[in-house]
Amino acid sequence: MRLRFVYDMISYHSVSTSMESTLYEGDFFWASYRTTNNQFYVWRILLFIWIFYGFHQQFAIWIYLLHAV
């Protein structure tokens, strides 16, 4: 469920970045949010690293608590 939400968020982000030059031209928020493809892929990699690191950290905490019991 968490990975499905992340996948939907990333796919929506990619669609919005491809459409922002045509649909949101002149809008200040999208103009300040506009980025290149290289920066987008870097942010996608950082997002996956953060999610999987948090998941494994939570998994390790549960194992520690079960061993403590």
C-alpha positions in Angstrom: 0.0 0.0 0.0 2.8 2.4 0.8 4.8 1.5 -2.3 1.6 1.8 -4.4 1.0 5.3 -3.1 4.7 6.3 -3.8 4.4 4.9 -7.3 1.2 6.9 -8.0 2.9 10.0 -6.6 6.0 9.6 -8.8 3.9 8.9 -11.9 1.7 11.9 -11.2 4.9 14.0 -10.7 6.3 12.8 -14.0 3.1 13.6 -15.8 2.9 17.1 -14.2 6.5 17.9 -15.1 5.9 16.9 -18.7 2.7 19.0 -18.9 3.8 22.0 -16.9 5.2 24.0 -19.8 1.9 23.8 -21.7 -0.7 23.9 -19.0 0.9 26.0 -16.3 2.8 28.6 -18.3 3.1 31.9 -16.4 2.0 30.5 -13.0 4.5 31.4 -10.3 4.3 28.2 -8.4 4.9 26.0 -11.4 7.6 28.3 -12.7 9.5 28.1 -9.4 8.9 24.3 -9.4 10.2 23.8 -12.9 13.2 21.6 -13.1 15.3 19.6 -15.6 15.1 15.9 -16.2 18.5 15.2 -14.5 17.3 16.9 -11.3 14.1 14.9 -11.5 15.8 11.6 -11.7 18.1 12.5 -8.8 15.1 13.4 -6.7 13.4 10.2 -7.7 16.5 8.2 -6.6 16.7 10.1 -3.3 13.0 9.5 -2.7 13.4 5.7 -3.1 16.5 5.7 -0.9 14.6 7.5 1.8 11.6 5.3 1.6 13.5 2.0 1.6 15.8 3.2 4.4 12.8 4.1 6.5 11.2 0.8 5.8 14.2 -1.3 6.7 14.8 0.9 9.8 11.2 0.3 10.9 11.7 -3.5 10.2 14.9 -3.5 12.3 13.1 -1.8 15.2 10.3 -4.4 15.2 12.9 -7.2 15.2 14.7 -5.6 18.1 11.4 -5.2 20.0 10.4 -8.8 19.4 13.8 -10.1 20.6 13.5 -7.9 23.7 10.2 -9.7 24.5 
